[in-house]
Amino acid sequence: MKNKISTFGILFLFMLVIAKPGKCQQMNTISADSLTAVATRVLGAPSLSLRLSADSTLSSMLYNMLQTETDPGKALSLPSSIAVLSSPDLHFRIINWAVPLDLQKYTYRAFLQYNDGQQVRTISLADKSLVEGSAKAIHHGDQWYGALYYDLIEKKNKGKTTYTLLGWNRTQDGYQSKVAEVLTFDSKSGIPGFGLKIFPGYLPRYFVQYSSRANITLRYTTQSITVRKGLFGRLRTIQEMLIVHDRVTSKDIRFRNDPRFNFPAGNIYDALRWNHGQWILLRDIDARNEATPTDEQPGPAELNLKPSN
């Protein structure tokens, strides 16, 4: 049993290594040893009750620390199993970790620390990923879909800032998901909101669901793409940052709608491109950064998805 539980620690170290330098901060002071000891029990204690007890202790320790550490730009002294993502404009940061429920499933924890225009607030986010309909809902305040985040993308459109979070969720038996979702803040109240209908299909989140035995990529990276200006404009090749991911599929048509049988399709990639305040789907991009034909059109695109980190 101890060997099995130790796999949780290995998984989380992998998830956190892939986070980009400077965005996912790993720090070194303020009760580092005690935090590390408790965080280790969260991942590796032999029973669920012990892991949840350790998680409760960890949550209290982090909350107390965040009452004095209120600057999103200042490094925190945290163990490697806890991710910290700070927005480039230093408006907020998310302190984020996962708790193994068993060898297949996890629940997610996070603190969101942000400036509401009058003061810095710290709220504990409630994981709603197992609640029916949560994936298609827009959550406000302390309500949250739930994921382990590893990247954050800041975008502006018409004077409004949106923050796109890339994360990983594994709350179901047999499959897992990469997810892209948007965090916004109400311009008047400052209240945070998770989810925004700017993804393909006019959905508030973008999912790639795939077998628990598979690995895929969903990452924000520079690609060369070919675009056409308007309907009759000339094609031109540009370099642009895109959210690129593996396409997933089931080899057996009988399981086409069952994510437990979804695996990477091979060297086939899709991407999301930011355009006029929407994430637009680009199919069949060349992930080697070679030109990929597509039209440059505003508005959401329909179709499938698949991520990689």
N, C-alpha and C positions, 0 to 999 in steps of 0.2 A: 504493500500500500504506500510506503514511504517513497518508493521509486516512482510510482504513478503520480503522487501529489507533486513531486519535484518537477515534473514536466510543466506544471503551471508557471513556475519561476522562469524556466527556459523560454517559454512562449512569450512571456511579457518582456523579458529582456530583448528578444528579437523585435517585438513590436515597437519598443522604444528606441532601439538603435536606428531604425529607419526614419525617425523623425528628423527634420532638418535642423542643422546646427543653428543656434541663435533663436529658434522658435520654440523648441522643446528644451526647457532649461533644467539642468540637473545641478543642484547646488550643494554647498558644503558648510553649514554652521547650524546653530539653533537645534540642540538635542538630536543631532544626526544619528547617534548610536541608538537611542531609544526609539526613534521613528523607524529606523531600519529593522530593529528587532520586531516591532509590532507589524510592520508591513510584510516581513517574512512569514509571520504566523498567518496573516490574511491569505497569503498564497499557498502555504504549505502545511497548515495544521491538519491533522488526520481526520477530523470530523467537521461537518458543516456547522454545528453549534459552536465549535471552537473558532472556526474561521469568521463567523458572524460576530462573535464576541470580540475578536481581535479587530475586526472592521469598525465596530462601535467605538472602541478605544482609539483607533487611528483617526476616525472622524472627529472625535472630541479634541485630540491633540492638534490636528490641523486647523480646526476652527479657532481654537485659542491662539494659535500662532498667527493666524490671519487677522486677528483683531489688532495686532500691532504692526504687522507687515502689510501695509496698505498701498504700496507703490508697485504697480504692475511691471515697472521697468527694473525693479530690484530683484536680484537673484535670491531664491529660497534654498535652504539646506534640506533637500528631500532625497529619499532613497530612489534608486533607479526604476523601481516598479511604479512610481507615480510620475505621470506626465504633466508638464506645465506648458501651456500655450499662451503666449501674450500677443495681443494684436499689435501690428506694426505702429499704429498710432498711440499705443499704450492706453487705450480707453478701458481695456479689461484684460483679465487673464482667467483661464480655466485650469483648475487643479483637478486631475482626473485619474482614476484607477479602476480596476476591475476586481471582483470577488468571485472565485470559483464556487459554483453551487454543487457541481459534481465533475466528473471527467469530461463532460460534453458541454456544459452550459455555464454561463457567467451572468452576474448582475453587475451593474455599473454605478459608480459613485462619482460625484464631482462637486466642487465648489466653484461658483462663478463670482468673481470679485470685479466690480465695475463702478464707474463714477456716474451717478444719475443726474449730475449737473449741480447738485448741492452738497453731496457727500459721497464717500466711498462706501459701497454696500457689499456685504458678503452673504450669499445665499447658498443653501444646500439644495442641489438639484435632485428631483425624484425621478428615478428610472421608470418609464412607462412602456418600455418596449414589449412587455408581455400583455399589455392591455389591448383588447380587441379594438381595432380601428386606429390605434396610436400612430402607426406608420404613415397614415394619410392625414393626420391631424396637425394643426398648428398649435403649439403649446406656448403658454405665457407664464411669466413669473418663475416659480420654482418647478414647474412641470417641464418634462424633458423626455425625448424619445429614449435616449440612453445608448452610449457607445464609448469606445476607447479611442480618443482622437490622437492623430499624429501629425496633422498639418492644418494650417489656417491661411486662407486667402482673402485679402482685403480688396474690395472693388467699390467704385463709386459710379453712380448714375444719377444725373439730374440733381446733384447736390446731396444725395442720400448715400450713406455708406452701408454696405452689406458685407458680412463676414461669412465665407463659406468654409465649413469644417469638414475635413476628411477623416473618417474613422472606421472602426471595426466592431461588429456586433455578433455575438454568438450566444443566443438565448434559446435556441431550438435544438432538438435532437437531430443529428445527421447533417446539418448544414449551417453555414455561417454567411455573413453579409459584409461587404464593404458599402459604406454609405457616405453620401455627400449631402449636407444640409446647411441651411443658412441661419445665422444668428443676426437678429436686428435689435435695435433699441428704439422704443417709442420716442418721437421727437419732443413730446410734451412731458410725459411722466417719467421717461427713462427706463420704463419696465422692459426687460428683455423678452424676446420672442424667438422660439426655435421652430423653423419651418417657414418656407415662403414658396409660393407657387410660381417659380421661375425655372423649373426643370422640365425636360421633355414630358409631354402629356399633361402639362399644367398641373404637375404634382409638387407637393411641398418638400419632397426628398427624392434622391436618386439612389437606387439600390442595385447592387450586383449580388445575387444570391448563388451560392455554389457549395459543393460537397465539403463536409468537414475534413475529407481526406485530400483536398486540393489546396493549392496556393495560387493566388492571383495578385495582380498589381493594380492599384489605383493611386496615381501620383500626379502632381502638378509639375509639368516639365516643359521645356522649350521644344517646339516642333516646327518643321517647315511644312507649310500648307499652300495650296494653290487656290486662289479665290478669284471670283469674277465680280467686278463692280457693276451692279445693276443687271438687267436682263441681257444687254447686248455689249457690255463692256469687255475689254480685253482681259485675258487671264494674266495673273501675276503671282509670283511666289513670294511669300512673306514668312518671317520668323515670328512665332507667337507662342505665348504660354498657354497650354491646354491641360485639362484634366484627362489623362490618358489611362485607359484600362484594357485588360484582356477581355475579349468576348468569350462568354461561356455558353455551352450548349450541351444537350444530352445526346449521346450517340444512339440511344434507343428511343424511337419516336413514341413508344408507350409511356416514357417517363419525361416527356418534353416539358411538362408543367410542374415537375417535382424537383425542387432545387437540390435535393439530396443526390441527384444524379447529374448535376451540372459540373462540367470540367472545362478548363480552358480549351478553346477551339484550335489552338496552335498559334501560328504567327499572324493572328488576326486581331486587330485592335480598333476600338472605337474611342471617341473623345468628346469632351464637352468644351465648347468655345464660348467665352463671354462676349455677348453682342447685344448692345442696346438694353442692358439690364436683365438679360436672360442668359441662361446656360443652354446653348444650342447643340444638338447632337450631330456629330460628324461620324459617318460610318466608314469603316475600312481605311483608316489612316495608316501611313507607313511609319511605324514607330522607330525606324532608323533615321528619322528626320528628313526623308526624301519627300518630294512634293506629293500632295494628295488632292485629287480633284474634289471640289465642293463649291457650292454657290454661297455667296455672301448675302444672306437675307436675314432681316430682323424677325423676331417672333419665335415662339417655342416650336421645336420639332418633335414629331412623334417617333417612336420606335424603342428598341431594347437598349440594354446597358450591360456593363461589366467592369469592375474596378481592379486596381492593383496598387500596392504601396511600396 
